[in-house]
Amino acid sequence: MMKQLPGFRLSAPRHSQWFLLLFAFLVCRAASAAEIKSPDKQLTLDFSVQPGGVPTYSLTYKGRAVIKPSKLGLELKNTTSLTSGFTITDTKTSSFDETWKPVWGEVKEIRNHYNELALTLTQAETSRTIILRFRLFNDGLGFRYEFPRQPKLDYFTIKEERTQFALAGDHKAFWLPGDYDTQEYSTVTSKLSEVRGLMKSAVTGNASQTTFSPTGVQTPLMLKSQDGLYINIHEAALIDYSCMHLNLDDKSFVLESHLTPDAVGDKGLLQTPALSPWRTIIVSDKAGDILLSKLVLNLNEPTKFKDVSWIKPVKYVGVWWEMITGKSTWSYTNQDNIKLDSIDYRKVKPNGTHGANTAHVKEYIDFAAKHGFDAVLVEGWNTGWEDWFGKHKDYVFDFVTPYPDFNVPELQQYAASKNVKIIMHHETSGSVRNYERHLDSAFQFMNKYGYDAVKTGYVGDIVPLGHHHYDQWMIDHYNYVLKKAADHHIMVNGHEAVRPTGLARTYPNLIGNEAARGTEYESFGGNNADHTTILPFTRLIGGPMDYTPGIFQTKVSAYNPQNNSFVHSTLVRQLALYVTMYSPLQMAADLPETYNKYLDAFQFIKDVAVDWDDTKVLEAEPGDYITYARKAKGKSSWFVGSTCDENGRTSKISLSFLDPKKKYVATIYADAKDAHYEKNPQAYTIRKVTVTNKSKLSQYCAPGGGYAISLIEAGSK
C-alpha cells in the first residue's frame, strides 16, 4: 500500500496520469534517439531525430565534445529531399571483432573492432527509407548512408549532401583550399576563423584555383582543439560517388559536406540499392594515435582478389627527375607545327635531350641491378609528348607506340637479364575517353613486354570537358582502371587522381598514389620545410603516397642552370622520408651520378625496407615533427626516421621497441652541427653504435632536417 508523505497528498488518479505521461515520454525518446559506445568505452555516439524529423548525431571522447549535434541528410534534385520528416522505424546494434592481414602495409596484422548502430529511417511524406549505419571504433567513428531498393526511390540525383560536422571550437587546422581538380597545394596552418582571410593567398599561383567557396577545404582535414584533442575528418571507400570537400561556417565552426559536381553541376547519380562512402572522424588526445589509426582501411571491403602473389612492394629508380628539373625532356623533338595525325617520327629531327632513349635507360637498369633495386620507371618513352596540351589532346597518346630511340624489345630483354623490371608510364593528359579506348591494348602491350606496374597520369583538364578530377564519373574511371589492371596482373600508381580513401585494402594492386604536392615541387619553387611533418596527418590517412624522396643534389641549377629552385630539406631528411612517408612503392628519385658521389648516405636507401611487420610512432606533433620506427617484413631489422620543420629541434627517443634479448648495430645518419636546409643542406655525419632495448637517444635535427637510423641485429648480415 502506498504511504502518503507528511504534508503531501497524492491521489491515485493523478499518480496514474503522471506514470502514463512518463511512460509515453520514455517510449517516444526510445523511438527517436539511440546511443552506442566504442569497445573501450572512451567514445560515445548519440543519435536523435530532432523536431521536424531531422536526423542528428554527436560524438564525445572521454566526456569531451568532438562533434556537437550535427545534421544529416541529402538534398535531392527535382524531388523531396532526404533531410527531414523522418522517424526511426528500426534499430539494430551489433559488435564485430576480427584480425586481418594486409597484402602489404605498415603492420603485419590489423584489428577491426567496432560496435555498430544501424538505424532505419522512414520519411512519412514519401514512404522512402534510408539506413544510417554508424561504426564506432576505439580510434573514431565511421558512418554512411544506405539506400535500399524500394518502389519510391529507384533512380535519383544528388543536389548536395548535407552532412555536418559541428566542431566544439575554433580549432587549429591544417588545410588545403577546396578544389575539384588538385590537392597539389601547400598546406596552410591556421585557426578555422582565419581560413577565409588566408584563402586568397593559399590559392595564388596554383594552376587550378577552382575553389568553390572562400571557406571551402579538402579532406583529410587535420584539427587540434585548444584542449588538446587531435581530430581528423575524411572519407572511406569512395566508390560510385563524388569526392567530398568541406564548407566551413566560420562563425559557428560547422563543417558541411560539399560534393564535387559533374559537367552539368550534379553531385551524384544513384540507383538503389546504393551506398555512400563512409564519413570518418578519427580522434585521440595523442597525435601519434592519428598516425597509427587503421579506421579508414577497416571501413573498406576485404580484397577482391583470390590470388595476390603478383602484388609486390617495389623500390625503384627512374628517368624522371631529370625531366622535372629541365635537364632532359619527355618529347623526342622540338619541331614546331607538328601534325600529330600524320607525323613520321623517323623523319623528324631529334632534340638531343630526350631522356627515354635506349642507351640512357640501360644506364639506369645497370644502376638498379648493381644496388639491388627492383625496377626502373621510364617516362617520355611513347609518341605524342610534343602536343601534350595542344589541339590534338583527345588522341595524343596511344600507349603502345615508342619513339624511334626507345627499343622496347631490346630493353625488355636487357632488364630481364639483370633481374630488373621496367615500370610503364601512361600519361593521359586528362583525355579519359582516349585512355579507356586504348586500355585493353595498352595492358596487353605491358603483358607482352614484361611490365607489371604502371604509373598513370591525369595532368590537365578532363576530357570530356566539364568533368572534374574528383567527380563521380572520374571516380568510376579510376576504379575501372584498377579492375582492368588486375585482370592483367598489373599494379597501379595513380598520379593526379583522387586522394585515396583506403581502397587499397579492396584493390591492393593500387600500390601507390600521388594526390598531393610531392617532391616534384622542389623543382617548381619548393615545398615548405614543414610539409613532410603534416602530410602523414593529412594526405596519408587514406593511403600511401608516391612522394618520390631521395634528392641529394638540393640545388636544381646543378642539373638545369636556368632553374633556381632548391630542395627545402637537408640531405639526411631525404633519408628519413623513406620511413616517415609510408609507401610500398618507394623511389630513389635523384640521378645515379649524384648517388655515386654520396654512396655512404645512399646505403640507407639501399637498406631500408618497403614493407613492414610493425610500426611505432615515437613522437609526433603535426606541423612540427614526426619520428617513426618500423620493423622490416619478415626480418629482425628496424628503421627509424625523423623529420622536423624549419625550426630544428633535439629529438629524444627510447629504443624500448627492440627485442630485449638482442643487440643491434645502429647506423645513425644525422645532420651535421652546421647543417641547415637553406644554408648547408648536404652536411651530414654517419656513426655506428651498439644498442639494446634499454638504450635512449638524444639526436640533434637541423632546421628542415632530421635523422635516419638502421638497426640491424648484431651478427646478422
Sequence and secondary structure as in RCSB ss.txt:
>XXXX:A:sequence
MMKQLPGFRLSAPRHSQWFLLLFAFLVCRAASAAEIKSPDKQLTLDFSVQPGGVPTYSLTYKGRAVIKPSKLGLE
LKNTTSLTSGFTITDTKTSSFDETWKPVWGEVKEIRNHYNELALTLTQAETSRTIILRFRLFNDGLGFRYEFPRQ
PKLDYFTIKEERTQFALAGDHKAFWLPGDYDTQEYSTVTSKLSEVRGLMKSAVTGNASQTTFSPTGVQTPLMLKS
QDGLYINIHEAALIDYSCMHLNLDDKSFVLESHLTPDAVGDKGLLQTPALSPWRTIIVSDKAGDILLSKLVLNLN
EPTKFKDVSWIKPVKYVGVWWEMITGKSTWSYTNQDNIKLDSIDYRKVKPNGTHGANTAHVKEYIDFAAKHGFDA
VLVEGWNTGWEDWFGKHKDYVFDFVTPYPDFNVPELQQYAASKNVKIIMHHETSGSVRNYERHLDSAFQFMNKYG
YDAVKTGYVGDIVPLGHHHYDQWMIDHYNYVLKKAADHHIMVNGHEAVRPTGLARTYPNLIGNEAARGTEYESFG
GNNADHTTILPFTRLIGGPMDYTPGIFQTKVSAYNPQNNSFVHSTLVRQLALYVTMYSPLQMAADLPETYNKYLD
AFQFIKDVAVDWDDTKVLEAEPGDYITYARKAKGKSSWFVGSTCDENGRTSKISLSFLDPKKKYVATIYADAKDA
HYEKNPQAYTIRKVTVTNKSKLSQYCAPGGGYAISLIEAGSK
>XXXX:A:secstr
     TT    HHHHHHHHHHHHHHHHHHHHHEEEEE TTS EEEEEEEETTTEEEEEEEETTEEEEEEEE  EE
ESSS  BSSSEEEEEEEEEEEEEEE  SS SSS EEEEEEEEEEEEEETTTTEEEEEEEEEETTEEEEEEEE  B
TTBSEEEEEEE  EEEESS  EEEE B  SS   S  EEEEGGGHHHHHHHHHTT S    SSTTEE SSEEEE 
TTS EEEEEEE   SS  EEEEEETTTTEEEEEE   TTS SEEEESSEE  EEEEEEESSHHHHHH  HHHHTS
   S S  TT   EEEEEE HHHHHTSSBSSS   SS  TTT  TTSS   S BS  HHHHHHHHHHHHHHT  E
EEE S BTTGGGTTSTTGGGS  SS B TT  HHHHHHHHHHTT EEEEEEE TTBHHHHHHHHHHHHHHHHHTT
  EEEEE  SS BSTT  TTSHHHHHHHHHHHHHHHHTT EEEESSS    STTTT TTEEEE  S  GGGGGTT
   TTHHHHGGGTGGGSS           BGGGT TT   B SS HHHHHHHHHHS  SEEE  S HHHHTT HH
HHHHHHH  SSEEEEEEEEEETTTEEEEEEEETTSS EEEEEEE TT EEEEEE TTS TT  EEEEEEEE TT 
BTTTBTT EEEEEEEE TT EEEEEE TT EEEEEEEETT  
